[in-house]
Amino acid sequence: MEIIILDGNKMTNLEAAHRYIAKTMRFSEYFKPNLDSLADYLSELSDDVVVILTDSFSVSRNLGIDGDRLLRVFFEMSSRKNSFTFIVKND
């Protein structure tokens, strides 16, 4: 099982969030910075992966409705795919 920590503080705008997620999750250079591409990449994860998001409040504050949509993609993929778990921690 792989555990990936995403820091919500590093998602200062939508473009930065996509870049940060792609780099941290080691997506290929073909990743397109949009929600459809994010969903595609998450659905193609082959191993058990746990993504832990810290400070989701920063994501919502910095990205507004786009942040809510981004989080929804993670939650939806987690509910559809047994090998992918998404956890939010707000310490």
C-alpha positions in Angstrom: 0.0 0.0 0.0 1.2 3.5 -0.9 0.4 6.5 1.3 0.5 9.9 -0.3 0.2 13.1 1.8 -1.2 16.2 0.0 -0.9 19.5 1.8 -3.8 21.8 1.2 -1.7 24.8 2.0 0.3 24.2 -1.2 -2.8 24.5 -3.3 -2.9 28.3 -3.7 -4.8 28.4 -6.9 -6.3 25.9 -9.3 -3.2 25.7 -11.6 -0.9 25.3 -8.6 -3.2 22.6 -7.2 -3.1 20.5 -10.4 0.7 20.9 -10.7 1.2 20.0 -7.0 -1.1 16.9 -7.2 0.5 15.7 -10.4 4.0 16.0 -9.0 3.2 14.5 -5.6 1.3 11.6 -7.1 3.9 11.1 -9.8 1.5 11.4 -12.7 3.0 11.3 -16.2 4.0 14.4 -18.1 0.8 13.8 -20.2 -1.4 14.7 -17.3 -3.7 17.6 -18.3 -4.5 20.1 -15.5 -8.2 19.6 -15.4 -10.7 17.6 -13.3 -11.5 15.0 -16.1 -7.8 14.2 -16.4 -7.5 13.9 -12.6 -10.4 11.5 -12.5 -8.9 9.4 -15.3 -5.5 9.2 -13.5 -7.1 8.3 -10.2 -9.2 5.6 -11.8 -6.1 4.1 -13.4 -4.2 3.6 -10.2 -3.3 0.0 -10.0 -2.1 -0.5 -6.5 -3.7 0.2 -3.2 -3.3 3.9 -2.6 -4.3 6.1 0.3 -4.3 9.8 -0.2 -4.4 11.9 2.9 -5.2 15.6 2.5 -4.2 17.9 5.3 -5.8 21.3 5.7 -8.7 21.0 3.3 -9.9 24.3 4.6 -7.1 26.0 2.6 -8.2 24.2 -0.5 -11.7 25.5 -0.2 -10.6 29.0 0.9 -7.9 29.4 -1.9 -9.8 27.7 -4.8 -13.4 28.4 -3.9 -15.9 26.3 -5.9 -13.0 24.9 -7.9 -11.6 23.5 -4.6 -14.9 21.9 -3.8 -15.0 20.3 -7.3 -11.5 19.1 -6.9 -12.3 17.4 -3.5 -15.4 15.9 -5.0 -13.3 14.1 -7.6 -11.2 12.6 -4.9 -14.2 11.5 -2.9 -16.1 10.1 -5.9 -13.1 8.1 -7.0 -12.6 6.8 -3.5 -16.2 5.6 -3.3 -16.0 3.9 -6.7 -12.6 2.2 -6.5 -11.8 -0.3 -3.7 -8.0 0.2 -4.1 -8.2 4.0 -3.6 -8.9 5.7 -0.3 -9.2 9.4 0.3 -8.9 10.8 3.8 -9.2 14.4 4.9 -7.4 15.5 8.1 -7.9 19.0 9.4 -5.6 19.4 12.4 
